[in-house]
């Protein structure tokens, strides 16, 4: 497998970083997760530009200097995929990190390296739906960490949540924020359906500004599904008529159980999931601008 590193495609074994990198030791880095879908005729990268723009926003938030534009990074993603000759569904991982050794916590002025990897990738969560648990670990608060940034160090929070949920026999975690409001899964945004309304937590509750989340909001509007961005209580989660996770890896995944409470796989989740699938395969002309063809 070839990996793009600072303008060159190299073999995976050549893509190295020092063990004294501040990114490895202190989590000072940012990353993205991007999907590409093989339609049978072409490979389409989904919302590539938006992902690269968020990548650069994340870097700016934490003060990491990335020496590339969103356009240059988008071209690098296509180059990486083409260079590997992939013709199947993929997960693409750009990461910005400090490649030089440094022990000091003063990371001002350090320029990032960027690596981009792509690998064959199927379903991240169970297609039929997942059993979720509200875990004891709270989502880090925006006053403590820059949660709008997709920063590497923040994801220890997600790891702890996912490990706890799976240790308890569940498939995925649901985290609350410091105020006890529902915010996210370990790596996904959350939607619920109650009384005909689609609901999702607002950005100010401390969620990641998800690109799949924004995609679902757009789809819901186009399908005429009323939507509310509002704080969601744990009780509302339990009382939901439907619930689902969304994310680059998770796509649209129904939640069929929360803390032992069974939820139906309802019609709104199904409509959104089916529409999303048609979009990413290039079968909805209205949304073709979201797709970047590779070949």
C-alpha positions in Angstrom: 0.0 0.0 0.0 1.3 3.5 -0.9 0.9 6.4 1.4 1.1 10.1 0.5 3.6 11.9 2.7 4.4 15.6 2.2 4.0 15.4 -1.6 5.4 11.9 -2.3 3.8 8.5 -2.6 5.9 6.1 -0.6 5.5 2.5 0.5 3.8 2.0 3.8 7.0 0.9 5.5 8.7 4.1 4.5 6.1 6.3 6.2 7.7 6.8 9.5 7.7 9.2 12.5 10.0 9.7 15.4 8.9 8.2 18.7 9.7 11.7 20.2 7.1 13.5 18.1 4.8 15.8 20.1 1.9 14.3 18.1 2.7 10.8 19.4 3.6 11.8 23.0 1.0 14.6 23.6 -1.7 14.1 20.9 -0.8 17.3 19.1 -2.3 16.5 15.7 -5.4 16.5 13.7 -7.0 14.0 11.3 -9.9 13.3 9.1 -12.0 10.3 8.1 -13.3 10.2 4.5 -15.2 7.6 2.6 -15.0 6.7 -1.1 -17.5 4.4 -2.7 -17.2 2.2 -5.8 -20.3 2.5 -7.9 -19.4 -0.3 -10.3 -18.2 2.3 -12.8 -16.2 4.8 -10.9 -14.9 5.5 -7.4 -16.5 8.5 -5.7 -14.9 10.4 -2.7 -17.7 11.7 -0.6 -17.6 15.4 0.3 -13.9 15.6 -0.1 -13.6 19.4 -0.1 -15.6 19.7 3.1 -13.4 17.2 4.8 -10.3 19.0 3.8 -11.7 22.3 4.9 -12.5 20.9 8.3 -9.1 19.4 8.5 -7.5 22.8 8.1 -10.0 24.4 10.6 -9.1 21.8 13.1 -5.4 22.6 12.7 -6.1 26.3 13.0 -8.1 25.8 16.2 -5.2 23.9 18.0 -2.5 26.1 16.5 -1.0 23.6 14.1 0.5 25.1 11.0 -0.3 22.9 7.9 1.5 24.1 4.7 -1.1 23.0 2.2 -4.4 24.4 0.9 -7.7 22.5 0.9 -7.4 22.2 -2.9 -3.9 20.7 -2.7 -4.9 18.2 0.0 -8.0 17.2 -2.1 -5.7 16.5 -5.1 -3.4 14.6 -2.8 -6.3 12.3 -1.7 -7.2 11.5 -5.3 -3.5 10.9 -6.1 -3.3 8.5 -3.2 -6.3 6.5 -4.3 -5.2 6.4 -7.9 -1.7 5.5 -7.0 -3.0 2.4 -5.2 -5.4 1.5 -8.1 -8.3 0.9 -5.7 -11.7 0.0 -7.2 -13.7 -0.8 -4.0 -15.2 1.0 -1.0 -12.5 2.8 0.9 -11.7 4.7 4.1 -9.3 7.5 3.7 -7.2 8.9 6.6 -5.4 12.2 6.3 -3.4 13.1 9.4 -1.3 16.2 10.2 1.5 15.7 12.8 4.8 17.0 13.9 7.5 14.8 12.4 10.5 16.3 14.3 11.5 15.2 17.8 10.6 17.5 20.7 10.0 16.9 24.4 8.9 20.5 25.3 5.2 21.3 25.4 5.9 24.6 23.6 4.8 23.7 20.1 4.6 27.2 18.7 5.9 27.6 15.2 6.3 23.9 14.4 5.1 23.1 10.9 3.1 19.9 10.4 3.8 17.1 8.1 0.8 15.5 6.4 0.2 11.9 5.5 -2.7 10.4 3.6 -3.6 6.7 3.7 -6.4 4.8 2.0 -7.5 1.3 2.6 -10.4 -1.0 1.7 -13.2 -0.6 4.2 -16.6 -2.2 4.6 -19.2 -1.6 7.4 -17.9 -0.2 10.7 -21.0 -1.0 12.7 -23.6 -3.7 12.4 -25.9 -2.9 9.4 -28.9 -4.4 11.2 -28.5 -2.0 14.1 -26.4 -1.6 17.2 -27.0 -2.0 21.0 -25.7 1.1 22.7 -24.9 2.0 26.3 -24.8 5.4 28.0 -21.3 5.3 29.6 -19.9 6.8 32.7 -17.2 8.8 30.8 -18.4 12.3 29.9 -17.6 14.0 26.7 -14.8 16.5 27.2 -16.2 20.0 27.7 -15.5 22.8 25.2 -14.0 24.8 28.1 -11.4 22.1 28.7 -10.5 20.9 25.2 -11.2 22.3 21.7 -13.9 19.8 20.8 -14.7 21.4 17.5 -11.3 20.3 16.3 -10.9 16.7 15.1 -7.7 16.5 17.2 -5.9 13.3 17.8 -5.5 13.8 21.6 -9.2 14.3 22.2 -9.9 10.8 21.0 -8.6 9.2 24.2 -12.0 10.3 25.5 -13.7 8.3 22.7 -11.5 5.2 23.3 -12.4 5.1 27.0 -16.1 5.4 26.1 -16.0 2.7 23.5 -14.0 0.3 25.7 -16.4 0.7 28.5 -19.5 0.1 26.3 -18.0 -3.1 24.8 -16.8 -4.4 28.2 -20.4 -4.2 29.2 -21.5 -6.2 26.2 -22.8 -3.4 24.0 -21.7 -2.4 20.5 -21.2 1.3 21.0 -21.2 4.1 23.5 -23.3 7.1 24.0 -21.7 10.0 25.9 -23.3 12.8 27.9 -21.7 16.2 28.4 -20.9 17.8 31.8 -24.5 19.0 32.1 -25.9 15.5 31.5 -27.2 16.1 28.0 -26.8 13.5 25.2 -24.0 14.5 22.9 -22.3 11.8 20.8 -21.3 8.2 20.3 -17.6 7.3 20.6 -17.1 8.4 17.0 -20.5 9.3 15.7 -23.2 12.0 16.0 -26.6 11.0 17.3 -30.1 11.5 16.0 -33.4 10.5 17.6 -37.0 10.7 16.3 -39.8 11.7 18.7 -43.4 12.5 17.8 -42.5 12.9 14.1 -39.5 15.2 14.7 -35.9 14.4 13.9 -33.7 15.7 16.7 -30.0 16.1 17.1 -27.8 17.9 19.8 -26.7 21.4 18.8 -23.0 22.4 18.4 -23.1 24.4 21.6 -23.6 21.2 23.6 -20.0 20.2 22.7 -20.4 17.9 19.8 -18.1 17.5 16.8 -19.3 19.4 13.8 -19.9 16.3 11.8 -20.0 16.3 8.0 -22.3 13.3 7.9 -24.5 15.1 10.5 -24.8 18.1 8.2 -25.5 15.7 5.3 -28.4 14.1 7.2 -29.8 17.6 8.1 -29.8 18.5 4.4 -31.4 15.2 3.4 -34.1 15.6 6.0 -34.9 19.0 4.8 -35.2 17.8 1.2 -37.4 14.9 2.3 -39.7 17.2 4.3 -38.8 15.7 7.6 -39.1 18.4 10.4 -35.9 18.7 12.3 -34.9 20.3 15.6 -31.3 21.0 16.8 -31.9 20.9 20.5 -30.4 19.6 23.8 -31.5 16.0 24.4 -32.0 14.5 27.8 -31.2 10.9 28.7 -35.0 10.4 29.3 -35.7 11.6 25.7 -33.2 9.1 24.5 -35.0 6.3 26.2 -38.4 7.5 25.0 -37.3 7.9 21.4 -39.4 6.3 18.6 -36.2 5.8 16.6 -32.5 6.6 17.0 -29.5 6.3 14.8 -25.7 7.1 14.7 -24.2 9.0 11.8 -20.6 9.4 10.8 -18.1 8.7 8.1 -17.3 5.2 9.3 -20.8 4.5 10.8 -22.7 6.0 7.8 -26.3 5.8 8.9 -26.6 3.0 11.6 -29.9 2.3 13.5 -29.7 2.1 17.3 -32.0 -0.8 18.2 -31.3 -0.9 22.0 -30.1 1.6 24.6 -29.3 0.5 28.1 -31.6 -2.6 27.7 -34.5 -0.6 26.2 -35.5 -1.8 22.8 -36.1 0.7 20.0 -37.8 0.0 16.7 -36.0 0.5 13.3 -38.5 3.1 12.1 -39.4 4.6 8.7 -37.5 7.9 9.1 -34.2 6.2 9.7 -34.8 3.9 6.8 -35.7 6.7 4.4 -32.6 8.7 5.3 -30.3 5.7 5.1 -31.6 4.7 1.7 -31.3 8.2 0.4 -27.7 8.5 1.7 -26.7 5.3 0.0 -28.1 6.4 -3.3 -26.2 9.7 -2.9 -22.8 8.3 -2.2 -23.1 5.9 -5.2 -23.9 8.8 -7.6 -27.5 7.9 -8.1 -29.0 11.2 -7.0 -28.3 13.9 -9.5 -29.2 16.7 -7.1 -26.2 15.8 -4.9 -23.5 15.0 -7.5 -21.5 18.1 -6.4 -20.8 16.2 -3.2 -18.9 13.5 -5.1 -15.3 13.6 -6.4 -14.7 11.0 -9.1 -11.3 9.4 -8.9 -11.1 7.8 -12.4 
